[in-house]
Amino acid sequence: MRSQCCLFVDAGYLLASVATRLTRTSLRSGVRVDFTELIPGLIEQAERACQLPLLRINWYDAARNALPDRDQEAIGSLSRVKVRLGRIGFNGEQKGVDLRIGLDMVAQARNGAVDVIFLVSGDDDLSEAVEEAQAHGVLVKILAVPDSDGAAHAVSEHLLRASDGIELVDSEILDRTVVRVVVKPTPATIPRPGPRPSAVPGGPGMAAGKAESVMRLPLRPGGPFAPGVGRGPLPRPAESTLAYRSETGAKSTMGAEYALEDADVVEAIRHVISGVIDSFLASAADEERAEVLSAEPYIRPDLDRALLLDLAHRLTSLDLSDHIRYALRSQFWEALKQSVG
């Protein structure tokens, strides 16, 4: 059988990383990607790197009820691309994607279908699948998205050690195929409805879900804060405040002892919030802004995932405590309402 290579693309990692590269946040709606140019560019780079023809690209993403959206249908229609979809859970978490990647990677290695696999992901959960594929004689290399400074973005150290090396996606490909979304709002003032009486902070959209596991390494420090966002300590919560406990789905009571005193955490929260809000306001039409504001205190799942993912990434820890999550979400609402006037 002729030697071949294959590309396994974790779309969640790829799109969150290219969004962060341009917008300082992983919010995917902040960028527009020309997949008809990006995917052939990835194929060309993989074939050039290993001097082998490509069998196909396996493209992994999540979708509501595992049914493809418009972009996923268009990607699946491209030559040598196979779209494999997991599901999006009730709270917006991604389900089944890592499992599909791991099973397919090991199956192709076991069947001798390819000699080289390029894995576009940074997820630590794929480390065991990488090692199993290697046990069948396949070379597995990470193809990572470069950040704005040219370093590999958000690749787990464990995954990196398990792999046979790392290469960066050509910056020229990303510069040519990814643009920031900018929507000019109308001059009219956007309404800011108050919270619905029945709303509680433990509702849909408050959990980080599987998406939190994508990014593991820290962002490089730096980057200005949005104008008007201060650097002082975050306000101390009320003596007894309801917050959401993501690991159980239950409400928990947090007292005044949860005030954030760590200056680095305070700065990280402000940086993450300003990045998410900047990207959201730049890409959202007036109707979408009003819809998000009217849902307070429920945070739309993609915004909540971006907030939690970016903060975990910046703090280099996936274990965000309840009081940090509370501070992040409450400060998000305050900053968003201030930003829209």
Secondary structure, 3 states (H helix, E strand, C coil): CCCCEEEEEEHHHHHHHHHHHHHCCCCHHHEEECHHHHHHHHHHHHHHHHCCCEEEEEEEEEEHHHCCCHHHHHHHCCCCEEEEEEEECCCCCEECHHHHHHHHHHHHHHCCCCCEEEEECCCHHHHHHHHHHHHCCCEEEEEECECCCCCECCCCHHHHHHCCCEEECCHHHHHHHEEECCCCCCCCCCCCCCCCCCCCCCCCCCCCHHHHHCCCCCCCCCCCCCCCCCCCCCCCCCCCEEEEECCCCEEEEECHHHCCCCHHHHHHHHHHHHHHHHHHHHHCCHHHHHHHHHCCCCCCHHHHHHHHHHHHHHHCCCCCCHHHHHHHHHHHHHHHHHHCC
